[in-house]
Amino acid sequence: MRRGLSSCGCSSLEHTLNIMRLTKPTLFTNIPVTCEEKDLPGDLFNQLMRDDPSTVNGAEILMLGEMLTLPQNFGNIFLGETFSSYISVHNDSNQVVKDILVKADLQTSSQRLNLSASNAAVAELKPDCCIDDVIHHEVKEIGTHILVCAVSYTTQGGEKMYFRKFFKFQVLKPLDVKTKFYNAESDLSSVTDEVFLEAQIQNITTSPMFMEKVSLEPSIMYNVAELNSVNQAGECVTTFGSRAYLQPMDTRQYLYCLKPKKEFAEKAGIIKGVTVIGKLDIVWKTNLGERGRLQTSQLQRMAPGYGDVRLSLEAIPDTVNLEEPFHITCKITNCSERTMDLVLEMCNTNSIHWCGISGRQLGKLHPSSSLCLALTLLSSVQGLQSVSGLRLTDTFLKRTYEYDDIAQVCVVSSAIKVES
């Protein structure tokens, strides 16, 4: 494929230095001129468009042509894309020069990178000859970049010469990435919870993107499951359809489920504090296949705090009958670093009533240990009712932990059969 060249030059007494950016061409755009057959030109305009080699055969009235044009300007460079440049040093004099060294550095706001393919000097350069070099660099910083090209050589008289050229350009941000974390208790038999990560990716460029890959690379503490596909007719299809194009200013949401690995859950009991989740890896292609790639920094999440004692539900019915007992199973986990001696108290509410003995001893509970309780309730009011009124008291520290709005159940009246 032919590539366009955007160049600028710098000359010294005997040499010329040209710096050119290598970019992909663009599709040619023509302006169709047509009329109806009853008009004076008749079919003349249509015939001219059919004979035009730049138009698409059979679709001459479309503005988009089938030919490629070389870029007329430097264009935009986006973070994650590869910047390519062609450097040419030409001997304009009639003398042979020696020990020619061409060096290309890229200066960013934080570092200076050497991009030269070879740091060895060329022994000699004859008149009307040139030294060519192509450099590539994956752009990893936003902001101002300066390409510094320096040339040093020795004349026939032994005089050492030196000159350089600066090429300044801006690197823009292609995507806006936002993340949200959600905690869920999907595995009720575990003391650790699943974490859901929602990633919102917006195309903030002026051209559409083909999203080749959006994946989450988890940290060593987690396993990840992608939730961005559905099973249709035995085939796995993405939720975005068969075409993964992201139009300018459009936003797409990706969802991932992370679950702590067993060895970390067993070692730490409950993962606490700030934990590293992983990083997003995004790969896309633009107009003519130019590839870009971004990796976010490590995503961090604050694990939910459960205090000293955590109470979670292992089993609860969705719907119960009015004034009929129903059963729930609770799990109590000691999240502290000390042993507790717990007493369970049950307080009735206006709608939910506990069945059983309040104030019973649960015994000692060691750090990171759990126990399960089967409890019975009944509701005296219909509708969506909240389960509340559990109290746990640690007799060692005389400290009481209150648990309200633990869950909700739908209370309906008992069905009555009417026989004719």
SULJO-V966195 format. One record per residue. RES is the residue in one small letter. PSI is psi as a letter, one per 20 degrees, with the letter a starting at -180 (* if undefined). D_CENTER is the distance of its C-alpha to the mean C-alpha in Angstrom with 1 decimal. Layout:
RES;PSI;D_CENTER + RES;PSI;D_CENTER
This chain:
m;p;30.9 + r;q;32.4 + r;q;30.4 + g;q;31.2 + l;p;32.4 + s;o;32.1 + s;r;34.6 + c;q;36.5 + g;r;39.5 + c;p;41.5 + s;q;45.0 + s;a;47.4 + l;h;51.0 + e;i;50.5 + h;q;46.8 + t;p;44.1 + l;p;40.4 + n;p;38.0 + i;p;34.3 + m;p;32.4 + r;p;28.7 + l;o;28.0 + t;q;26.0 + k;q;25.9 + p;r;28.6 + t;q;28.1 + l;p;30.0 + f;p;33.4 + t;p;34.0 + n;r;37.6 + i;o;39.4 + p;p;41.5 + v;o;45.0 + t;r;46.7 + c;r;49.6 + e;q;51.5 + e;h;54.2 + k;i;56.9 + d;r;56.1 + l;g;58.1 + p;i;55.8 + g;c;55.6 + d;j;53.3 + l;g;53.3 + f;g;49.8 + n;h;48.3 + q;h;50.1 + l;h;49.0 + m;h;45.3 + r;h;46.0 + d;i;47.5 + d;p;44.7 + p;i;42.8 + s;i;39.6 + t;r;39.3 + v;p;37.8 + n;p;40.7 + g;i;41.3 + a;l;38.9 + e;h;40.7 + i;i;40.2 + l;q;36.4 + m;h;35.2 + l;p;32.8 + g;r;34.8 + e;j;34.4 + m;r;35.0 + l;q;32.7 + t;q;33.3 + l;q;32.6 + p;q;30.5 + q;i;32.8 + n;r;30.6 + f;h;28.0 + g;a;25.1 + n;q;21.6 + i;p;19.5 + f;q;15.7 + l;p;13.6 + g;i;12.5 + e;r;15.5 + t;p;18.8 + f;p;21.8 + s;p;25.0 + s;q;28.5 + y;p;32.0 + i;p;34.7 + s;p;38.4 + v;p;41.4 + h;p;44.7 + n;o;48.2 + d;i;50.1 + s;a;53.3 + n;j;56.2 + q;q;55.9 + v;p;54.1 + v;q;51.7 + k;r;50.6 + d;l;47.9 + i;p;45.1 + l;p;41.8 + v;p;38.7 + k;p;35.8 + a;p;32.4 + d;q;30.2 + l;o;27.0 + q;p;27.2 + t;a;24.1 + s;i;24.3 + s;i;23.9 + q;r;25.3 + r;p;27.5 + l;p;26.7 + n;o;29.3 + l;j;28.4 + s;p;31.8 + a;h;32.2 + s;p;35.6 + n;j;37.2 + a;q;40.7 + a;q;43.3 + v;p;44.8 + a;g;48.6 + e;q;49.8 + l;o;48.9 + k;r;51.7 + p;q;52.4 + d;j;50.3 + c;r;47.8 + c;r;44.1 + i;p;41.4 + d;q;38.0 + d;p;34.6 + v;p;31.1 + i;q;28.2 + h;q;24.5 + h;p;21.8 + e;o;18.0 + v;p;17.2 + k;j;15.2 + e;q;16.5 + i;q;16.9 + g;a;20.5 + t;p;23.8 + h;q;24.5 + i;o;28.1 + l;o;29.2 + v;o;32.6 + c;p;34.8 + a;q;38.1 + v;p;41.2 + s;q;44.2 + y;r;47.3 + t;p;51.1 + t;r;53.8 + q;h;57.0 + g;j;58.8 + g;j;56.5 + e;p;54.8 + k;p;51.1 + m;q;48.9 + y;p;45.4 + f;r;43.2 + r;r;39.5 + k;p;37.2 + f;p;34.1 + f;o;31.4 + k;p;29.0 + f;r;25.8 + q;q;22.7 + v;p;19.1 + l;r;17.0 + k;p;13.5 + p;h;12.0 + l;q;9.0 + d;o;8.9 + v;p;6.0 + k;q;8.0 + t;q;8.2 + k;q;11.5 + f;q;13.5 + y;p;16.5 + n;q;19.4 + a;q;21.6 + e;m;24.7 + s;h;24.4 + d;n;26.3 + l;i;29.5 + s;j;31.3 + s;q;28.9 + v;i;28.9 + t;q;25.1 + d;q;22.7 + e;q;19.6 + v;p;16.4 + f;p;14.1 + l;p;10.5 + e;p;9.5 + a;p;6.1 + q;o;7.5 + i;p;6.5 + q;p;9.8 + n;o;11.6 + i;j;14.0 + t;a;16.0 + t;j;19.3 + s;q;18.8 + p;q;17.0 + m;q;14.2 + f;o;14.2 + m;o;10.9 + e;g;12.1 + k;p;9.5 + v;o;6.2 + s;r;7.1 + l;p;7.4 + e;o;10.1 + p;r;12.3 + s;r;14.9 + i;i;18.5 + m;i;19.3 + y;q;17.3 + n;q;17.1 + v;q;14.3 + a;p;14.9 + e;p;12.8 + l;l;14.2 + n;k;13.1 + s;q;16.5 + v;q;20.1 + n;o;23.4 + q;o;25.6 + a;l;29.0 + g;j;28.1 + e;q;25.0 + c;o;21.3 + v;p;19.8 + t;q;16.3 + t;i;16.5 + f;j;15.7 + g;a;18.8 + s;h;19.9 + r;p;18.5 + a;k;14.8 + y;p;15.4 + l;o;13.6 + q;r;16.5 + p;p;16.7 + m;j;15.7 + d;q;14.5 + t;p;11.8 + r;q;10.3 + q;p;9.6 + y;q;8.3 + l;p;10.4 + y;q;11.0 + c;p;14.3 + l;p;15.1 + k;p;18.7 + p;p;20.6 + k;q;22.4 + k;g;26.2 + e;h;27.4 + f;h;25.4 + a;g;26.4 + e;h;30.0 + k;g;30.1 + a;i;28.7 + g;e;29.9 + i;p;27.3 + i;p;24.3 + k;r;24.8 + g;b;23.5 + v;p;20.2 + t;q;18.2 + v;p;15.3 + i;g;12.8 + g;a;10.7 + k;q;7.5 + l;p;4.2 + d;o;5.7 + i;p;5.4 + v;p;9.1 + w;r;11.2 + k;q;14.9 + t;a;17.0 + n;f;20.6 + l;k;22.5 + g;j;20.0 + e;p;18.7 + r;q;15.6 + g;q;12.8 + r;p;10.1 + l;q;7.7 + q;p;7.1 + t;r;6.5 + s;r;9.9 + q;p;11.0 + l;p;10.2 + q;q;13.7 + r;q;15.6 + m;o;19.3 + a;q;21.0 + p;q;23.4 + g;p;27.0 + y;j;29.8 + g;b;32.7 + d;h;35.5 + v;p;35.8 + r;p;33.2 + l;p;34.5 + s;q;32.4 + l;p;33.6 + e;h;34.0 + a;p;35.8 + i;p;36.8 + p;q;38.1 + d;g;36.4 + t;p;39.8 + v;q;43.2 + n;q;46.7 + l;p;48.5 + e;k;50.9 + e;p;50.0 + p;q;48.7 + f;r;45.2 + h;q;43.5 + i;q;40.3 + t;p;39.1 + c;q;37.6 + k;p;36.2 + i;p;37.0 + t;p;35.2 + n;o;36.5 + c;i;33.5 + s;a;35.9 + e;k;37.6 + r;q;41.0 + t;p;43.1 + m;q;43.7 + d;o;46.7 + l;q;45.5 + v;p;47.5 + l;p;46.2 + e;q;47.5 + m;p;46.9 + c;p;47.5 + n;q;48.2 + t;a;46.7 + n;h;48.3 + s;h;46.6 + i;p;45.5 + h;p;48.2 + w;p;47.9 + c;o;50.4 + g;a;51.4 + i;p;52.7 + s;q;51.0 + g;j;51.3 + r;q;51.2 + q;p;50.3 + l;i;47.2 + g;a;48.1 + k;q;46.4 + l;o;42.6 + h;r;41.4 + p;p;38.1 + s;j;35.0 + s;r;37.5 + s;q;37.4 + l;q;39.9 + c;q;39.9 + l;p;42.2 + a;o;43.5 + l;q;44.5 + t;p;46.3 + l;r;46.1 + l;q;47.6 + s;p;46.9 + s;j;49.7 + v;p;47.6 + q;r;45.8 + g;a;42.2 + l;o;38.9 + q;q;40.0 + s;p;38.3 + v;o;39.2 + s;r;40.2 + g;j;42.9 + l;p;42.2 + r;p;43.2 + l;p;43.0 + t;p;45.3 + d;o;45.3 + t;h;49.0 + f;g;48.5 + l;j;47.0 + k;l;48.3 + r;p;44.8 + t;p;43.8 + y;p;40.3 + e;p;40.0 + y;o;37.8 + d;r;37.7 + d;l;35.6 + i;g;34.6 + a;r;34.1 + q;q;35.4 + v;q;37.8 + c;o;39.3 + v;p;43.1 + v;r;45.2 + s;q;48.9 + s;q;50.6 + a;p;51.2 + i;p;55.0 + k;p;56.5 + v;o;59.1 + e;p;61.6 + s;*;63.9
